[in-house]
Amino acid sequence: MHELPVTEDILRIVTEYAERANARRITDIYLVIGDMSSFIDESIQFYFDQLSLGTMAEGATLHFERVPTRFRCRECGETFEPEGMDWRCPACGALGGEVIAGKEFRVDTIEVA
């Protein structure tokens, strides 16, 4: 359910920028979503389809780019993508580290007509 307010924000942002560009219609929206964000593409699409009815974004295609989770080990500095829930550094075995990718959530690009 937390996708609803986020999708409302997406629609607000893209509409604002499209209006600034004097566009008549938004055709494509490119989103970047980190795997750690917990947002579900299908839920965002569902809410967008409902919320965009009657707006300049109605019928726009959402494109989802997923960013995998990446850590930097605090012990040895190795960067790595965890295997499932195994967040141990493959180089030294230390647990976790600093998250350097995977928490992103942004509108990257919009295409308008």
Secondary structure, 3 states (H helix, E strand, C coil): CCHHHHHHHHHHHHHHHHHHCCCCCEEEEEEEEEHHHCCCHHHHHHHHHHHCCCCCCCCCEEEEEEECCEEECCCCCCEECCECCECECCCCCCECCEEEECCCEEEEEEEEC
